[in-house]
Structure formats: C-alpha cells, structure tokens
C-alpha cells in the first residue's frame, strides 16, 4: 500500500481495501462460474486492524456456497510490514454474493460446490 491510499488518519482508506476484496472475490466467483460474475451484495465487511502505507497485503478468496445462479465468497486480508519479518496480521474479512451472468447479462446456472475452502468461514 502506498501513501496515495491513505485517509486523513494516515491509514489505508477502507474503500481501497474494499476494492481489493471485491476484485479477489470476483476472480474466485468468475473462476467457479467459468465466466462473468457480478457483485450483488456485500453481506459483511469487517475491518479488524489498521493498515499503513508500506504494508504488504495478501487477499485470499474462496467460495463458501454455490446456489443455482449465485455464489457466496469469503475473503480474508492479511498485512505484513514491508521492512520486517514479523507474522502476518489479519486486517479484514468479508462475505460477498455474486451472480453468474451470460452475454446478455441474464443470470445463468453455476456448478455445484464440492467442498468449501477451509478457514474462510
């Protein structure tokens, strides 16, 4: 994260992290759906710790549930200081719902979910 991502408090703006979360969740949903999937809702977003300029973020997303056309994706964000070898800190979690769409923007079926990703729920 860079100083351009900070808010008036000197920490990373929540909207910047929300974009990273939505991007990762969309990739997980699109891969499962084997095509486009759009965000329908942010079901829960929790900011657990501040992120500062210079922190390195890791964003992990995985499917929690697959319905007929919709998918729930869990996301976990961890942070590490760029200049220290300390442990990663969990800084945010989120759950988002996506719907797979066809070329006309109409909802389309998604594959069943075999096994949810452990540790994201």
N, C-alpha and C positions, 0 to 999 in steps of 0.2 A: 504494500500500500504506500502511496506517496502523499506528500503534503498537500497535493491538489485534491485529495479525497477527504480532507478533514473538515470538521464543522467548527463552529465558534468556540467549542470547548477543547479543541486540539486533538480530538479523537476522530476516528473514521466515521463519516456520515452514515447513518443507518440505511439510507436509500442506496448507497454504493454497495453495501453488503447485501441488501435485498436483491439488487440486480444480479450479483454473483450467484446468489441462491436460486433465483428464477432461471438463470442460464443453465446451471448444473441440473436442476430438476427437469427442465425442458429437454435436455440431452438424454437423461435417463428415460423419460416418458417416450420420447421420439424413437429411441432405440428399441424399447419394448414394443411399441406400436408399429415399428418398421415403416415410419413415415411421420408426417407432421402431427404435432400435438400442441394444443394451445392451453394456456393457463385459464382456468375457470375461477379458481378461488385460492386465496392464501388462508388456509384453515387455522394455522397457528404459526406465529413467528415469535421467538424468544431470544432476546439479546442477554447473554449471560455475563459478559465481561467486556470492558472497552478494548478497542483495537487502536493502535497508534501508528503513525507514519513510520515506515521501516519494517513493520511486521510482515511476515510471510504467512499468507493464509492458504489453507487446504480446505477444499469444499468437496464433500462426499455425498452423493445422492443415490438412492435406491428405491425401487418400488416396494410399497407396503401392501397395496391392494390393487387388483385389477377387476373392474366390473365389465359390463357389456361394451361400453364405449369410453368409460372414464377410468382414470388411474390416480391413486394417491401415492405421492412421492415424499419420502422422508429425507431431510437434508441435515447434515452436521458440518459445522465450520470450526476448524481449529486454527490457532495462531501460534507462531513462534517468533521470537526476536531474531532479526536478521544477523545480529552480531554475537549471539550467544548460543551455546549448545544445550540449553535447558530443555525441559519437557514441553510438549505442546499443551496449550490451554484450550479447552472447549469454550468458544466465544458466542456461538449461536446455534439454535436448532430451528427447524421449520417443517411444516407439513403443507403441501400444496396439492390441489386437484387439477388434473389435466383431462382434456377430451381429445381423442384422436379424430382428425378430420380428413376428408377426401379432397380432391382438387377443387370441388365446388364449395368447400367449407362446411359440408354436412358431416355430422358425427358418423363414424364408422366403427365397426367392431374391433376389439383388441384381443390378442391371445390371452388365455388364462395364465395366471401367475402360479408357477410351480412352487417356489419357495421364497418367502420374503427375505430381504437382506438383513442378517442379524446385526444388532447393535444400533440400528437407526430408529427403532421404535421407542 
